[in-house]
């Protein structure tokens, strides 16, 4: 009796025996499982990001109406027309840059100041932290409706309080042509500064307290401790936050559109996203709207590259 089955193999004068091994099913190599598990995410990225962006690039070279299927290839005509248009395009870029830079600077100042305050120990700190995050959790439409009520020159509570205190003699038209950009910047700062606060506060809580103790021993005051200890420690976090906030604010659409709507005030805060929307869905020029979106994308890429180079150069120095 043998432990394994044997089978003769014909051929030749001498019979040979081969041990019959059990047949096993094929197994998928382990390194393939990573690709299989990533497939759903890759499909979503291709379907929801890469395809729309590629199609926008494609449409930007055509003259196309939103309601009609006909497309007329015009090459770079859309780009040339906008880049040589100081009245509409470059004015929108200018307004968008003013809005983005102003709001980002104020968000960083307010966010860093609030994070430094909330990093200290005091009674009710947890409650204050929750209250400070409130603006970022409120829906944008609610913020706009609330602010339009507060800033109304007819029945707004802000004008009423200022008149009661005696700071003004007559109501100020906050939502007028002269003040609409300033109001938009302040509302956006109040709404989005908690984003900066969360990031900076998280980094402040990881700084070694011994650094501050050593600075105090050396006689460093509050300002010197901030510039020589705190600021270098939160430098990398601020780099990411400033970059993200600028990208978000330069492309911000909802709060700008909801505050001004389709009224004439929109002309005074018609940033590049608003101008793009009006071209694509107001005038139904999809090709022109696609060209504007591509230009906006390229502006952000150039800004990100320049900003990264400047930051890296500063770190090397």
C-alpha positions in Angstrom: 0.0 0.0 0.0 1.4 3.4 -0.9 0.6 6.9 0.5 0.1 8.5 -2.9 -1.5 7.4 -6.2 0.9 6.6 -9.0 0.2 6.6 -12.8 2.5 5.1 -15.4 3.6 7.4 -18.2 4.0 5.6 -21.5 6.9 6.1 -23.8 10.3 4.4 -23.9 11.3 1.0 -22.6 11.3 2.1 -19.0 8.0 2.9 -17.3 8.1 6.1 -15.2 5.9 7.0 -12.4 4.7 10.5 -11.4 3.1 11.3 -8.1 -0.3 12.8 -8.7 -0.6 16.1 -6.8 -4.0 17.6 -5.8 -5.2 20.4 -8.1 -5.6 23.8 -6.4 -7.8 26.7 -7.6 -6.1 29.9 -8.7 -5.7 32.7 -6.1 -5.6 36.4 -6.9 -2.2 37.8 -5.9 -2.3 40.0 -2.8 -0.9 43.1 -4.5 -3.9 43.1 -6.9 -6.4 43.6 -4.1 -5.2 47.1 -3.7 -6.1 48.0 -7.3 -9.5 46.2 -6.9 -10.4 48.1 -3.8 -9.3 51.4 -5.3 -11.4 50.9 -8.5 -14.6 52.4 -7.1 -12.7 55.6 -6.0 -11.0 55.8 -9.4 -14.3 55.5 -11.2 -15.8 58.3 -9.1 -12.8 60.5 -9.7 -12.9 59.9 -13.5 -16.6 60.3 -13.7 -17.2 63.3 -11.4 -13.9 65.3 -11.8 -11.7 64.3 -14.7 -14.5 64.0 -17.3 -16.2 67.3 -16.5 -12.9 69.1 -16.4 -11.8 67.6 -19.7 -15.2 68.3 -21.3 -14.9 72.0 -20.1 -11.5 72.2 -21.9 -13.1 70.7 -25.0 -16.1 73.1 -24.9 -13.9 76.1 -24.5 -12.8 75.8 -28.1 -16.4 75.9 -29.5 -19.2 78.3 -29.8 -22.2 76.5 -28.3 -25.6 77.5 -27.1 -27.0 75.8 -24.0 -30.2 74.7 -25.6 -29.0 73.7 -29.1 -26.8 70.7 -30.0 -24.9 72.5 -32.7 -21.2 73.2 -32.0 -19.0 75.5 -34.1 -15.2 75.1 -33.6 -13.7 78.5 -33.1 -10.3 77.6 -31.6 -8.9 80.2 -29.2 -11.4 82.9 -30.0 -13.1 82.6 -26.7 -9.9 83.0 -24.8 -8.7 85.9 -27.0 -12.0 87.8 -26.6 -11.9 87.6 -22.8 -8.2 88.3 -22.4 -8.6 91.5 -24.4 -11.7 92.6 -22.6 -10.8 95.0 -19.8 -14.4 96.1 -19.1 -15.9 92.7 -18.1 -13.3 90.0 -17.8 -10.4 91.8 -16.2 -12.8 93.8 -14.0 -14.2 90.5 -12.7 -10.7 89.2 -12.1 -9.8 92.4 -10.2 -13.0 92.2 -8.0 -12.4 88.5 -7.4 -8.8 89.2 -6.3 -9.9 92.0 -4.0 -12.6 89.9 -2.4 -10.3 86.8 -2.0 -7.2 88.6 -0.7 -9.2 90.8 1.7 -11.3 87.9 3.1 -8.3 85.6 3.5 -6.2 88.3 5.3 -9.0 89.0 7.7 -9.8 85.4 8.2 -6.2 84.6 9.1 -6.0 87.6 11.5 -9.3 86.8 13.3 -8.7 83.1 13.2 -5.2 83.2 14.7 -6.2 85.8 17.3 -9.3 83.6 18.4 -7.2 80.5 18.4 -4.6 82.1 20.7 -7.3 83.2 23.0 -9.1 79.8 23.1 -5.8 78.0 23.7 -5.6 79.7 27.1 -7.2 78.2 30.1 -10.3 80.0 31.5 -13.7 79.3 32.8 -16.2 78.3 30.1 -13.6 77.7 27.4 -15.4 74.7 26.0 -18.6 76.6 25.7 -16.8 79.5 24.0 -15.2 77.1 21.5 -18.6 75.8 20.5 -20.0 79.3 20.1 -17.1 80.4 18.0 -17.7 77.5 15.5 -21.3 78.5 15.1 -20.9 80.8 12.0 -19.2 77.9 10.1 -22.1 75.5 10.8 -24.9 77.8 9.8 -26.1 77.3 6.2 -25.0 80.1 3.8 -28.6 81.0 2.9 -29.5 81.5 6.6 -26.4 83.7 7.0 -27.4 85.9 4.0 -31.0 86.3 5.1 -30.0 87.2 8.6 -27.4 89.7 7.4 -29.8 91.3 5.0 -32.3 91.8 7.8 -29.6 93.2 10.2 -28.1 95.6 7.5 -31.4 96.8 6.0 -31.5 100.6 5.8 -35.2 100.6 6.4 -35.7 98.2 9.3 -32.3 96.9 10.1 -31.3 96.5 13.7 -27.7 97.7 13.1 -28.7 101.2 11.9 -31.2 101.4 14.8 -28.5 100.7 17.4 -26.1 103.1 15.8 -28.7 105.8 15.9 -29.7 105.1 19.5 -26.0 105.3 20.5 -25.6 108.6 18.5 -22.9 107.4 16.1 -25.0 108.2 13.0 -27.8 110.7 12.3 -29.5 108.8 9.5 -29.5 105.2 8.3 -26.6 104.0 6.3 -27.3 102.0 3.1 -25.1 99.1 3.9 -26.3 97.1 0.9 -25.8 99.9 -1.6 -23.3 100.3 -4.4 -20.7 102.0 -2.2 -20.7 99.5 0.7 -21.7 96.2 -0.9 -18.1 94.9 -1.4 -17.1 95.9 2.2 -20.2 94.2 3.6 -19.6 91.1 1.5 -16.0 90.9 2.8 -17.0 91.3 6.4 -19.8 88.7 6.1 -17.5 86.2 4.4 -14.9 86.8 7.1 -17.4 86.2 9.9 -18.7 83.1 8.2 -15.4 81.3 7.3 -12.8 82.4 9.9 -13.6 79.3 12.1 -11.9 77.2 9.3 -8.6 78.9 10.2 -9.3 78.8 13.9 -9.7 75.0 13.9 -6.5 74.4 12.0 -4.4 76.8 14.1 -5.9 75.8 17.4 -5.1 72.1 16.7 -1.5 73.0 16.0 -1.2 75.2 19.1 -2.2 72.4 21.3 0.7 70.3 20.1 3.4 72.9 20.8 5.8 71.9 23.6 5.1 74.1 26.6 8.8 74.0 27.4 9.5 76.3 24.5 7.4 79.0 26.1 9.0 78.3 29.5 12.5 78.7 28.0 11.4 81.9 26.2 10.1 83.4 29.5 13.4 82.5 31.2 15.2 84.5 28.4 13.0 87.5 29.2 10.8 87.3 26.1 7.5 89.1 26.4 4.2 88.2 24.9 4.9 89.6 21.4 8.4 88.1 21.2 7.0 84.7 22.3 4.5 84.9 19.5 6.9 85.9 16.8 9.8 83.7 17.9 8.0 80.6 19.2 4.3 80.5 18.1 4.6 81.8 14.6 7.5 79.4 13.5 5.5 76.5 15.0 2.3 77.3 13.1 4.0 78.4 9.9 3.4 75.2 7.9 -0.3 75.1 9.0 -0.8 78.7 8.0 0.8 78.0 4.6 -1.9 75.3 3.9 -4.7 77.3 5.4 -3.9 80.5 3.4 -3.6 78.5 0.2 -6.9 76.6 0.7 -8.8 79.7 1.8 -7.6 81.7 -1.2 -8.7 78.9 -3.6 -12.0 78.7 -1.9 -12.7 82.4 -1.7 -11.6 83.2 -5.3 -14.1 80.6 -6.5 -16.8 81.4 -4.0 -20.2 81.7 -5.6 -23.0 81.0 -3.2 -22.6 83.9 -0.7 -21.9 86.5 -3.4 -24.9 85.4 -5.5 -27.3 85.1 -2.6 -26.4 88.5 -1.2 -26.8 90.4 -4.5 -28.8 88.0 -6.6 -29.7 89.2 -10.1 -30.0 92.8 -9.0 -27.9 95.7 -10.2 -25.8 95.4 -7.1 -24.3 92.3 -8.6 -22.3 94.5 -11.0 -20.2 95.9 -8.0 -19.3 92.4 -6.7 -19.3 90.5 -10.0 -16.3 88.3 -9.4 -15.0 85.8 -11.9 -17.3 82.9 -10.8 -20.3 85.1 -11.0 -19.3 86.4 -14.5 -18.7 82.7 -15.6 -22.2 81.7 -14.3 -23.9 84.7 -16.1 -22.1 83.8 -19.4 -23.0 80.1 -19.2 -26.5 80.2 -17.8 -27.6 83.8 -18.2 -26.5 84.4 -21.7 -26.6 80.6 -22.6 -23.1 80.8 -24.0 -21.8 77.4 -22.8 -18.5 77.6 -24.8 -17.7 81.0 -23.4 -18.5 79.9 -19.9 -16.3 76.9 -20.3 -13.4 79.1 -21.5 -13.9 81.3 -18.4 -13.8 78.3 -16.1 -10.6 77.1 -17.7 -9.0 80.5 -17.3 -10.1 80.6 -13.6 -8.6 77.1 -13.2 -5.3 78.2 -14.7 -5.2 81.4 -12.6 -5.5 79.3 -9.4 -2.8 76.8 -10.6 -0.4 79.7 -11.3 -1.1 81.3 -7.9 -0.6 77.9 -6.1 2.7 77.4 -7.9 4.0 80.9 -7.2 2.8 80.8 -3.6 4.5 77.4 -3.0 7.8 78.7 -4.5 7.8 81.7 -2.3 7.0 79.6 0.8 9.8 77.1 0.0 12.3 80.0 -0.6 11.3 81.5 2.8 11.9 78.2 4.5 15.3 77.7 2.9 16.4 81.2 4.1 
